[in-house]
Amino acid sequence: MSAFSNIYLQAVTLFGAGAASGYWLVRWKERTLSAATRLQADSILQGAHRDAENTLREAQLKAAEEGIRIRQEIDQACVARQRQVIEAEKRLIERESLINHQLENLVQEERNLLQQKEDWQRRSESLEKQREELSGLEQRRRQELQTLSRLSESEARTQFLKEVETSALRDASDLSRRIMDEAKARAEEKARRIISVAIQRYAGAHSFESSSATVNLPSEDLKGRIIGREGRNIRAFENATGVTVLIDDTPNAVVLSGFDPVRREVAREAMSRLLLDGRIHPTRIEEVVQKVSQEMDETIQRAGEEAVQRVGISAVHPEILRVLGRLRFRHSFSQNVLEHSIEVAHLMGLMASELGMDAGVAKRCGLLHDIGKGLDQEIEGPHAIVGADFIGRFGECQVVVNAVAAHHDEVAPEGPLAILVGAADAISASRPGARSETLTTYIKRVEDLERIGLSFRGVEKAFAVQAGRELRIMVQPQEVTDEEAYHLARQISRKIEEELQYPGQIRVTVLRETRCVEFAK
């Protein structure tokens, strides 16, 4: 409305100005001009009046148009504002509805809580009544038991405590017996280890599995040529190699028996070359055996050098390398002694690095710890002591010598490296898969476990799993209850302890399953 007012005021001002100018012009004309001039003035005055009217009319039109435009803008603003008000009212209504709904839920939850509270109160009262009834029943049961057993409550308690004491003493005796058995098993294990080490270093007959090699023959006719006229070929071969040649009924095979693995390997290679050459007589036998022996010395030396390179230690005396290479042909419970020594050396390096010690010296101790097993049988004593004396003669430092001598506790350790050698040796020898157990012994233990499990009443199936470390028993649910299942597991474990000898422990798991099956017809 302010723009319209301004236009209107401008028009009025212009009109007033025009009228005033016209008036004064007329007055001037009347005084100074003639009649013709007056007529001209009148026409000019009329033109001015027309111009003023046109200007006023145009101003009024512009003011009307501006007013219409402003009114339209005001109407649009009012409509938009009205829409906002309507949306705000809708939101308020929705919030009010949501608040009312939440209030109803709260009221309902309060009612539910009050109802639950009443239910818990009734249950509490019911439980209290049941507790009182149970107390009365227990009192009457005690009185009846006293009447039937003719024992007072104190006498019955004394008898019960005596039974508990007897059971505890039985469990304590079982525990002590188990500790004694474990100590005995450890002693037997140590004795077996000492005997096995002594047998490995002794060149006498040991066993067919670990002291023989088989050479395949292209034909049966070669057996006669190996024996020779009056047995001269076989005698020459045995004298040259130091092994025994066994020619039996085995088709297309000759067995070479000897405990020294180096000699046995020389004999096997020499026999293979003689069979390929075809010339088998005492002179040729000596030539081939001598050549193979020289090659074997080079192979042993090269094996020792490769072991030193794999471990990554400094130079080693050639004599020590030669004995170290002989370990390539020795095995302990199917574990290669040279590979075992290399593995112990790596373990020593890792543990020494973790402890901040010299990894090079630690690896040297680990690589040489079993070098006594490669020496000849004429040197008596434990392999740790013999090996320590041997490397001490060829310039090894006292730390390495003591670690080698003390890794089986024959000598007191003088530093942490000796203890680490024993730990690394145990890790390498005891890890899963490092050393094998006799297949017959393993099968026998598994069969005995399943036999013991099936010997109890109610047992349906028995399975020895996890390499004989666990016995799983499946019972018949009609004959064995849940409480009896616990007692059955304890009985089976006790019988296993009494009848079997095994390392570590065996887990007994009793499974009882009830299946209900029906058919819809």
Steps between C-alpha positions, in 0.01 A plus 500: 500500500798737552593490127144584401495795740828634363371486140176672602686779682726552200198530271329749732818700530539515123137598461534775760816628343334511157196683634710758678716560195189535288349751740804719508538468127144619452556792725812593319331459167212722606742769598753485222363321198236578248177315430673271251763424747234423753341253261834331452546494872160343545589224257829442679314495828256246368790286377659520840171395659485204263856402572438520872188288466687242290785491748255462786317224312823314428605535865165366612534200264851426620385530859209264432727245330753522784222458753369192314852351490559569868162355587582183303833467683321550831242236402775253403683565827180446691436173317856375571471602863164328524657180358779519759247544774302201372816280487599613849153411625531155335838442668362609832205263456738211412720574802199519721382164366847346553518635853156363573601159360819495709302603803259212440797261468647628826169454672473147359857415607427633846196276517710202381767572759239521772356170377846339497567632844182343626591171324848500657350569839262207458788277383714612789224415742453164327875426516507595865215258567680227303821572692314459826344178374840369389648589835223307671544206264874500557447502874256209475741315266781540752277368774397204284863430407602513862216261583589261219878512538492528878769771469487850635575800283851538641576131445375517141711811437804323642443199274452725195819691574685172533380392155605836355840463664540151356412625152744792533774266616432275201525798262819614672652154466403494131663840453819391674506182294458706183791723603715195569404348165587822319837515677561135410402568138744790484775282645423225248500754218841633604634144526370421150667814366835405653474146366398617152795742483738226609355258242533759225872544573561128542583317171343169594172356378218736584185437300416414141309825448780738598812303408437355156470613140347318206651491150269394218634245250405495132489119505539207736814382315701786647476349849737222395744748350491708823584187703773388258689175487510355851375837630812698418312799355270544798792459744704761312203740500440455873870546582521814287184668627466368856130406452324167477341391173180298549380300202175331591182394326391858435449520123724741306647661815816487710507632859803687635512494880720729708442751774749763379288703255804631309634152438153381406464784248843423352405133470166582335658732244783256430257212452288708263803591290624139487159382384493766226857418391446124505864425588485352851827357632719580805734741321215695342314505830797657680540763226132599505480507881814716519366743242158522668670553837696795360182647351323444831771696683447788258124474543534508879730801485264679263201420724680656798585812300141534377370472856735779614390717207129437572543600862713803412790473744873568462764251386513159670799265527510239217498209746186635663345543152579136418334366816211742454442370146481141633184600688322518165489120495383458861141502623343520843144364514476559120623862543814586304764611750663758268165662414414490870830679581434767237149552637635531856754755375227715346291475817801599706557805280138609537492457879841665545387801295188532714716492815756747367788250477747423222301312235813373323637324809153364577466352149847344537392331824181368339672365188770313695291375795456143361837468326595225744252270323722509189813374674616140500376253757848449646470828688303420814269735688180698440484665160476849656827454697675332208392772258609778737846343542530458124418863405713625791808334343446696178483851645134559586445751781407392853145639468424270205675203664299539822170543309563177308602309815209625715205476259397164660591607856805274525703814581390808693423791264733798523276746318161551343604353163527151649142524627381636164661206318303255715178691435558522123593130489174410675298725270647349184465141622156534661314702239216308326628287215869528589537146629282204420356235724502135411182425304438174684521670841264774389239257363522287814438800725201613294350150506548474877328835551194394301496162672496661845220734393283216369549290814251706706125447516288730287778598261385483139809624313857604587734698276865591564562836331777760484773238466389324817489818710120485542248219549141579401232277648141485368259346750146368469266760656260230621765338717719795610361818656666841503626451855634154414681641196729709724570196717566289188757750369682486834497119504637478145779748576599302810508174304716661230742619770519152647545298179677719243832680478494819295674838483316811622129460567193355327168684496185289554179648354165327564218597261136426587237586241124440508319496167121496477374383159138477386345442159198683362282251310 
